[in-house]
Amino acid sequence: MPSRVALAGKGLAMTAARQQYTLDPIAVSVPEATRMLGFKDMRVVDRLIRNGDIKARKVGRVWRVNVKSLYEYMGA
């Protein structure tokens, strides 16, 4: 049985045999958020950000949308 190593207390585990693990992103770009929500027009996501329905921050010239906020908006 391969040994398991806990990673930084985040509930992630990595097996020594495969050394693969998955991480969910903290933030995504507006085009990716548009795709996740099932919209075709990015202006819808821009409007949701302006109205405060989803949380986003500007990093340099690019807006990053909080993934947890997207899941809450979707009701998941």
C-alpha positions in Angstrom: 0.0 0.0 0.0 1.5 3.4 -1.0 2.1 5.9 1.7 -0.1 9.1 1.7 1.3 12.5 2.4 -1.0 15.4 3.6 -0.3 18.6 1.8 -0.5 21.8 3.9 -3.6 20.8 5.8 -5.8 21.6 2.8 -7.3 18.1 2.7 -5.3 17.2 -0.3 -3.5 13.9 -0.5 -0.7 12.6 -2.8 0.2 9.0 -3.3 3.9 8.3 -3.3 3.5 5.9 -6.2 1.9 8.3 -8.7 2.7 11.7 -7.2 -0.4 13.3 -8.8 -2.9 15.5 -7.1 -5.5 18.0 -8.2 -6.1 21.5 -7.2 -9.1 23.7 -7.8 -8.3 27.2 -9.0 -9.0 30.1 -6.6 -9.8 32.5 -9.4 -10.4 32.3 -13.2 -10.5 34.8 -16.0 -13.7 36.4 -17.2 -13.8 34.2 -20.4 -13.4 31.1 -18.3 -16.1 32.3 -15.8 -18.4 32.9 -18.8 -17.9 29.3 -20.0 -18.4 27.9 -16.5 -21.7 29.8 -16.1 -22.8 28.6 -19.6 -23.1 32.1 -21.1 -21.9 33.0 -24.6 -21.4 36.7 -24.0 -18.7 38.0 -21.6 -20.6 41.2 -21.0 -23.1 39.2 -18.8 -20.2 38.3 -16.5 -19.0 41.9 -16.5 -22.5 43.0 -15.5 -22.6 40.4 -12.7 -19.2 41.8 -11.4 -20.4 45.4 -11.5 -23.7 44.5 -9.7 -21.8 42.7 -7.0 -23.4 39.3 -7.8 -20.0 37.6 -8.2 -16.7 38.7 -6.6 -13.7 39.7 -8.8 -10.5 41.5 -8.6 -8.4 43.3 -11.1 -4.9 41.8 -11.4 -2.8 44.1 -13.6 -5.1 44.6 -16.7 -7.0 41.4 -16.3 -10.1 40.7 -14.1 -10.0 37.4 -12.0 -13.3 36.0 -10.9 -13.4 34.2 -7.5 -14.4 30.6 -8.2 -16.2 30.2 -4.8 -18.3 33.2 -5.7 -19.2 31.5 -9.0 -20.3 28.3 -7.3 -22.4 30.3 -4.8 -24.0 32.2 -7.7 -24.8 28.9 -9.5 -26.3 27.6 -6.3 -23.9 24.6 -6.1 
